[in-house]
């Protein structure tokens, strides 16, 4: 018997396991469907490209086709200690003051900027040093890009030429800005949530970590959650009990799935899947929002950038050997080296787009096959509507926990998202037509001249067919003050007792940017609520 049973050892689960187990009088169990994070590629920032498609380390969720006649997408999430923080691009954002204060204005007290900023400062050990918004001495190491590719300075200078402010820390300023990405990297190695929070905590006798253990459904006694039924690596099942609370930290896809499998969700969906309805909750799995990234790629007119170091097995071997000796070079950097937050139109109230820039380029995407770095020199941009308003949904299709989900991404279903995406696409082309980066460009290789900058339909089709999932899904167990909201501001699931959700699924709207940092800060903040209740 444990006091707390936490399902999911990702960004949130690792933080909760650390904080709750600091009380030696409390027993905590953390379960994770994936294995331990020992593979050396999980330590190398760009090494995850070798593992991203591997089912041993990642879940792969197939969506509905992106559009009529289009292809489905594959959404990848981490399946290993550390969760997606062990396989992500490592970019570290916080969201802006207005984003977090907006959560509080929606009826979620305690989630405003000042409250969450305290959590960010507590978890951070920022290589840039302490400031009013940065923390040092915390368990999570944050750094900026070391030994950057020379093209990256030209990326930043081009942003300045277009009016963006060049900043050393893109998280310290909420206006239009450009700079090197902050990342969860230390001395050229990935610094996942498992490394930051779980590894130090595992020495405590009151914390048990159970990898290769899959949550099958939540157990109840009446309206009270009492534990989780799990499936072990050998196929056997076991019921594990919690004295105080069951916590779901499986992410915006797997947490609503487990709730639905446990009888909490839209009654019609549950009955169609053969699941008995415990609590009819129409919004479990609804209100899904996800970033869809527009992609642009360009051929360079000179042998610059990182393609020559990353394309082909021989080049990768040489670059890998250099990395092992120095912990530097392209393998030691985050997925994207430079990032910018820009306005799609001059009259926008605040930046409403995010742009990620890299001194490398991928070849054409083929559904079902991993993308490969091009041999010819190139650069690329991945850009997104920062606060999408389009909503999708997900639903179980069977009572079998291994059955696939029905995921409707809902991309670009609102006029806001289509308009901002089109304006963003136009601004990206203006960016690459501006010196100094324009002097390096030979031609645009994707999407190319077939897509006009002001043709909304073409821009959206390009994003759906040749863009990327942002891996930032939210909203499927969104918190709020209304009786229909899945979770309350303390992240308790409405309609049952002793059951909470702590992951990105509780966010009703985007806290703009990449979500790994916000999820860890939310978990740190949520732990205070657990401790107060106790």
CORBEL-V435568 format. One record per residue. RES is the residue in one letter. PHI is phi in whole degrees, -180 to 180 (none if undefined). D_LAST is the distance of its C-alpha to the last C-alpha in Angstrom with 2 decimals. Layout:
BEGIN
((RES,PHI,D_LAST) (RES,PHI,D_LAST))
END
This chain:
BEGIN
((X,none,17.13) (X,-119,14.35) (X,-77,10.59) (X,-127,11.36) (X,-116,14.92) (X,-109,16.21) (X,-99,19.72) (X,110,21.86) (X,-102,22.32) (X,-92,23.77) (X,-58,23.04) (X,-75,19.54) (X,-62,18.60) (X,-64,19.81) (X,-64,17.81) (X,-63,14.48) (X,-60,15.49) (X,-64,16.34) (X,-67,13.34) (X,-71,10.67) (X,-80,13.16) (X,-68,13.63) (X,-87,11.19) (X,-66,13.75) (X,-86,11.59) (X,-118,10.32) (X,-101,13.16) (X,-125,13.87) (X,-117,16.99) (X,-116,18.80) (X,-108,21.87) (X,-145,24.85) (X,-67,28.08) (X,-84,30.15) (X,-96,31.16) (X,-78,30.71) (X,-97,31.88) (X,-102,34.87) (X,-62,37.80) (X,-60,39.63) (X,-64,40.06) (X,-73,36.30) (X,-91,36.75) (X,-84,39.76) (X,-49,38.82) (X,-90,41.72) (X,-66,41.76) (X,-65,39.43) (X,-59,42.51) (X,-81,43.61) (X,-115,40.42) (X,-57,39.45) (X,-92,41.40) (X,-83,40.53) (X,-63,38.54) (X,-66,37.15) (X,-116,35.10) (X,-143,34.84) (X,-83,34.26) (X,-127,37.19) (X,-107,36.77) (X,-86,40.09) (X,-96,40.28) (X,-66,42.94) (X,-54,46.07) (X,-63,45.56) (X,-158,48.43) (X,-56,51.19) (X,83,53.28) (X,-93,50.85) (X,-97,48.81) (X,-71,45.20) (X,-110,42.79) (X,-118,40.66) (X,-94,37.12) (X,-104,35.85) (X,-136,32.26) (X,-68,31.11) (X,-130,30.84) (X,-172,29.92) (X,-56,27.11) (X,100,26.44) (X,57,27.41) (X,-67,29.60) (X,-68,29.01) (X,-92,31.21) (X,-133,34.03) (X,-87,33.96) (X,-84,36.33) (X,72,33.90) (X,-68,34.52) (X,-116,31.73) (X,-120,31.35) (X,-116,28.73) (X,80,30.05) (X,-102,31.36) (X,-55,30.05) (X,-63,31.53) (X,-63,29.81) (X,-70,26.26) (X,-62,27.16) (X,-64,28.63) (X,-60,25.30) (X,-66,24.01) (X,-66,27.30) (X,-79,26.80) (X,103,23.88) (X,-124,20.92) (X,-60,19.56) (X,91,17.91) (X,-113,20.15) (X,-72,23.21) (X,-57,25.08) (X,-63,23.93) (X,-68,20.21) (X,-76,21.08) (X,-58,23.76) (X,-60,21.34) (X,-69,19.75) (X,-57,23.31) (X,-66,24.35) (X,-72,21.46) (X,-85,22.28) (X,-87,26.05) (X,-124,28.74) (X,-86,31.58) (X,-65,35.08) (X,-83,36.47) (X,93,34.57) (X,-74,32.16) (X,-156,32.82) (X,-58,31.13) (X,-120,29.85) (X,-115,29.84) (X,-112,27.62) (X,-134,28.74) (X,86,27.18) (X,-81,24.45) (X,-79,24.34) (X,-101,26.24) (X,-84,29.97) (X,-123,31.81) (X,-145,35.59) (X,-102,38.61) (X,-70,41.66) (X,-93,43.80) (X,31,47.57) (X,-68,47.68) (X,-63,50.61) (X,-56,53.25) (X,-63,53.08) (X,-67,49.58) (X,-62,50.99) (X,-73,53.39) (X,-56,50.59) (X,-67,49.03) (X,-63,52.43) (X,-67,53.13) (X,-61,49.93) (X,-62,51.01) (X,-63,54.42) (X,-94,52.82) (X,103,50.91) (X,-79,47.48) (X,-86,46.17) (X,-79,45.96) (X,-131,42.76) (X,-74,41.44) (X,-136,37.87) (X,-67,37.70) (X,-90,34.07) (X,-101,35.10) (X,-147,37.37) (X,-101,37.00) (X,-84,40.72) (X,-64,43.20) (X,-155,42.93) (X,-148,43.85) (X,179,43.08) (X,-69,42.06) (X,-66,38.90) (X,-83,35.80) (X,-147,34.47) (X,-84,31.95) (X,-135,34.74) (X,-133,35.30) (X,51,38.83) (X,80,40.02) (X,-124,37.29) (X,-60,34.51) (X,-120,31.06) (X,-76,28.77) (X,-62,24.98) (X,-66,25.37) (X,-70,27.44) (X,-76,25.31) (X,-111,21.78) (X,-83,22.14) (X,-59,25.10) (X,-66,23.63) (X,-78,20.37) (X,-68,22.33) (X,-77,23.40) (X,-78,20.00) (X,-69,20.25) (X,-90,16.68) (X,-114,17.51) (X,-115,20.06) (X,-110,22.03) (X,-120,24.26) (X,-74,27.04) (X,54,29.67) (X,-132,27.19) (X,-103,27.30) (X,-74,24.83) (X,-100,27.09) (X,-168,24.91) (X,-82,21.51) (X,-98,21.37) (X,-134,20.51) (X,-123,20.60) (X,67,21.86) (X,-96,19.74) (X,-110,16.67) (X,-72,16.49) (X,-120,16.48) (X,166,17.81) (X,-137,20.71) (X,-86,24.36) (X,-119,25.78) (X,-114,29.35) (X,-89,30.30) (X,-61,33.19) (X,-85,35.54) (X,92,35.01) (X,-81,33.15) (X,-111,30.03) (X,-148,26.91) (X,-97,23.94) (X,-111,20.67) (X,-104,17.68) (X,-124,13.93) (X,-70,11.67) (X,-106,8.70) (X,-149,10.38) (X,-102,13.84) (X,-123,14.57) (X,-102,18.20) (X,-132,19.62) (X,-96,23.21) (X,99,24.81) (X,-71,26.66) (X,-104,29.01) (X,-80,27.23) (X,-66,23.95) (X,-63,25.92) (X,-61,28.18) (X,-66,25.49) (X,-61,24.21) (X,-64,27.85) (X,-62,28.53) (X,-92,25.65) (X,93,27.24) (X,-116,25.43) (X,165,28.06) (X,-64,31.48) (X,-56,32.98) (X,-63,36.42) (X,-64,35.29) (X,-66,33.38) (X,-64,36.32) (X,-63,38.78) (X,-89,36.86) (X,82,36.74) (X,-110,33.02) (X,-67,31.91) (X,-84,30.18) (X,-96,26.72) (X,-135,25.82) (X,-78,28.67) (X,-128,27.38) (X,-67,30.44) (X,-95,28.77) (X,-71,27.16) (X,94,29.57) (X,-92,31.30) (X,60,31.42) (X,-70,31.96) (X,-126,33.23) (X,-148,34.62) (X,-76,36.93) (X,-112,40.49) (X,-90,42.28) (X,-76,45.94) (X,-120,47.94) (X,-132,51.03) (X,-134,52.97) (X,-136,56.06) (X,-89,58.79) (X,-88,59.61) (X,-96,63.21) (X,-152,62.85) (X,-75,61.16) (X,-113,57.96) (X,82,54.25) (X,-102,52.34) (X,-56,53.88) (X,-65,56.44) (X,-94,53.70) (X,-118,51.57) (X,-94,54.13) (X,92,55.56) (X,-66,54.81) (X,-67,57.08) (X,-64,55.61) (X,-65,52.07) (X,-65,53.05) (X,-64,54.50) (X,-66,51.55) (X,-64,49.15) (X,-64,51.15) (X,-65,51.10) (X,-63,47.35) (X,-62,46.83) (X,-81,49.02) (X,-120,47.67) (X,57,44.30) (X,-130,46.01) (X,94,47.88) (X,-62,46.91) (X,-71,44.68) (X,-92,42.43) (X,-103,41.82) (X,-67,39.38) (X,-56,40.68) (X,-125,42.10) (X,-84,43.22) (X,-123,43.58) (X,-138,41.69) (X,-139,42.47) (X,-117,40.93) (X,-128,43.86) (X,-85,44.90) (X,-74,46.72) (X,-136,48.97) (X,-59,49.88) (X,-90,48.71) (X,-64,45.16) (X,-67,42.61) (X,-159,40.75) (X,-56,40.87) (X,-124,40.36) (X,-139,41.28) (X,-123,40.29) (X,-125,43.04) (X,-113,42.72) (X,-124,45.90) (X,-139,47.09) (X,-85,50.33) (X,-148,50.70) (X,-147,51.37) (X,-99,50.90) (X,-78,53.64) (X,-61,53.79) (X,-80,50.82) (X,-119,51.67) (X,-53,49.27) (X,86,47.81) (X,-125,48.94) (X,-67,47.24) (X,-74,48.71) (X,-120,50.82) (X,-68,51.65) (X,-72,55.16) (X,-79,57.92) (X,-74,59.51) (X,-67,57.84) (X,-157,55.46) (X,-132,52.50) (X,-147,49.90) (X,-133,47.50) (X,-125,44.46) (X,-137,43.46) (X,-143,41.15) (X,-70,40.52) (X,-67,37.42) (X,-124,35.76) (X,-64,37.20) (X,-106,37.16) (X,-67,38.47) (X,-125,36.12) (X,-116,36.36) (X,-162,34.49) (X,-141,33.71) (X,-152,33.83) (X,-70,33.89) (X,-115,37.40) (X,-163,36.77) (X,-76,34.29) (X,-76,35.02) (X,-60,32.24) (X,-90,35.09) (X,-71,37.03) (X,-70,37.49) (X,-95,35.86) (X,-95,37.91) (X,-110,37.13) (X,-107,38.94) (X,-63,38.40) (X,69,39.94) (X,-57,41.28) (X,55,43.52) (X,-90,43.35) (X,-117,43.27) (X,-62,46.09) (X,-56,43.78) (X,-67,42.99) (X,-66,46.64) (X,-68,47.99) (X,-66,45.64) (X,-62,46.30) (X,-66,50.04) (X,-64,49.94) (X,-63,47.83) (X,-60,50.37) (X,-63,53.19) (X,-69,51.54) (X,-62,50.99) (X,-65,54.68) (X,-62,55.53) (X,-60,53.36) (X,-76,55.26) (X,-98,58.52) (X,-110,57.81) (X,-74,58.89) (X,-87,58.12) (X,-69,56.51) (X,-60,59.23) (X,-69,61.82) (X,-96,60.13) (X,-90,60.03) (X,-89,62.77) (X,-166,61.44) (X,-87,58.43) (X,-96,57.89) (X,-152,55.13) (X,-82,55.22) (X,88,58.68) (X,-67,61.29) (X,-67,60.75) (X,-107,57.71) (X,-82,58.69) (X,-62,56.35) (X,-107,56.54) (X,-96,56.54) (X,-55,53.11) (X,-61,53.74) (X,-69,54.82) (X,-63,51.93) (X,-65,49.35) (X,-63,51.22) (X,-61,51.30) (X,-66,47.53) (X,-74,46.96) (X,-86,49.59) (X,-125,49.35) (X,-93,46.02) (X,-135,42.63) (X,-71,39.16) (X,-82,36.83) (X,62,33.92) (X,-131,31.64) (X,-67,30.77) (X,-140,28.16) (X,92,27.39) (X,-77,27.25) (X,-136,23.72) (X,-62,23.93) (X,-85,21.34) (X,176,22.58) (X,-92,22.44) (X,-83,25.00) (X,-66,24.61) (X,-89,26.41) (X,-64,24.25) (X,-64,22.56) (X,-122,19.16) (X,-90,17.73) (X,-62,17.02) (X,-92,13.35) (X,70,15.14) (X,-83,14.24) (X,-75,17.43) (X,-70,19.11) (X,99,20.43) (X,-139,17.92) (X,-108,14.32) (X,63,11.81) (X,-135,14.16) (X,-128,14.14) (X,-121,17.01) (X,-132,17.00) (X,-171,20.68) (X,-66,23.82) (X,-66,24.18) (X,-83,21.85) (X,-75,24.35) (X,-78,26.70) (X,-142,29.27) (X,-69,30.23) (X,-95,28.98) (X,-56,32.45) (X,124,33.29) (X,-75,32.08) (X,-102,28.47) (X,-61,27.34) (X,-62,26.29) (X,-56,24.52) (X,-66,22.49) (X,-65,21.29) (X,-65,20.47) (X,-62,18.62) (X,-65,16.46) (X,-62,15.81) (X,-66,14.97) (X,-64,12.77) (X,-59,10.64) (X,-62,9.86) (X,-67,8.57) (X,-59,6.25) (X,-65,5.10) (X,-65,5.41) (X,-64,3.77) (X,-68,0.00))
END
